[in-house]
Amino acid sequence: MGKPTIALKNLDWIVTQDDSRRILKGYSIYIEDGIIADVSTGSIPEADYTLQGGWKAAIPGLVNLHTHAAMTLLRSYAEDMPLEEWLRTRIWPAERKLTADLCYLGALLACMEMARSGTTCFLDMYYHPEESVKAALKVGMRIVASVGIIDTFDPEDRRSDLKLRIYSRRSAERFIDYVKSLGDDRVKAALGPHAPYTCSDDTLMWVRDRSERENLLVHIHLAETRGEQSRFEKMYGRREIEYLDSLGFLTDRVIAAHCVWLSPREIEIIASRRVKVAHCPISNLKLAVGGVAPIPDMIGKGVVVGLGTDGAASNNSLDMFETMKATALIHKWYRWDPTTLPAWRVLEAATIQGYRALGIDKAGYIGIGARADIAIIDLRKPRLQPIHGAEGLISNIVYACSGSDVHSTIVDGEPVVWYNRIVNIDEEEVYERVADAIRVFREA
């Protein structure tokens, strides 16, 4: 059975994010075989699914460039704590209780939340990544999933335990084979070494070599806290970026999450190595990592920067609209400059730049021949009115819109959320299962 046809008729607005960044008014979109077949003011064919576009705005689907989907089960589980204490005393012990079934359920809840709020694609790093893939496909989303690799908890012992290294590598290899066996264009495998301080040199170099051999993306946490950078520099005489560069680890396949504490020299390195960055302002604020990631400087050097929510345990929300607003505001505040990261630039980071970072072509924009990953916003909301032209629309999307304003979400030409209803999931059943499952975290 082929993919359905979809007609989005007479939309009030289309934010194309194409090369010219056109914003269209009164146009229709026709989707066939997962591809945008027509964008025009003329008549379009009848379709299996039809949406009347009055009071609606179509934007490219949002990309969550850094999250841990299954951690939705730990939402509000550990609050108001320093990052290292949060990890060691609450999160890591809780994660030891996570089974494959629980990871599937947590990822399913995450995918429901993301789809409802206009996210069409996400980059995940966690245990049991095949369960995140199953959940994403169940809901209908795109996913780039990586095995979370941790093989040492002692930053002073770069050798780590041999058995743990072997286990981590075999898990990654099995997952890569699993994704290949699916043959699904919506799924990509990546390697996910957690961080330089939780992975041995041997593992980092294994990831580097495997990534190069199979052209796999690599997803890693970098320079999230000042203390992390300081300890690394004290032990190895180099900061994290410099250290990884000495290993030949940094390439255009690497997507680095956070990158809060970077020196100008480190920014030069990641720019020259074409490393991509996932900016996660809300989790950085909540965990009080200090400072603000030098995103404007990175963009100025040509670094591709996308946006991420991080996991629900450190953000509480997977709403990319919240992340866009936080991104726009925090850099203005930090630079004392209201022109820093204007709304249009932030929307780019959440859409086309996210797809670019993931190496997914013909995506992140609305145009003939593009992949049909689209979010439809319902503009009949007090906070989204009035609209002062095209610039006002972009401002409203970034500064006023909420994920709850998303009316429909289309991924790969398939309705995932349609007229405010998730198409492939019984939501009530999932909520009941989650309520029952979290008892495991209250058990002694």
Secondary structure, DSSP 8 states (H G I E B T S, - for coil): -----EEEEEESEEE--STT--EESSEEEEEETTEEEEEESS-----SEEEE-TTEEEEE-EEEEEE-GGGGGGTTTS-S--HHHIIIIIIHHHHTT--HHHHHHHHHHHHHHHHHTTEEEEEEEESSHHHHHHHHHHHT-EEEEEEEE---S-TT-SS--HHHHHHHHHHHHHHHHHHHHH--TTEEEEEEE--TTTS-HHHHHHHHHHHHHHT-EEEEEES-SHHHHHHHHHHHSS-HHHHHHHTT---TTEEEEE--S--HHHHHHHHHTT-EEEE-HHHHHHTT--S---HHHHHHTT--EEE----HHHHS---HHHHHHHHHHHHHHHHT-TTSS-HHHHHHHHTHHHHHHTT--S-SS-STTSB--EEEEE--SGGG----HHHHHHHHHHHT--GGGEEEEEETTEEEEETTEESS--HHHHHHHHHHHGGGGT--
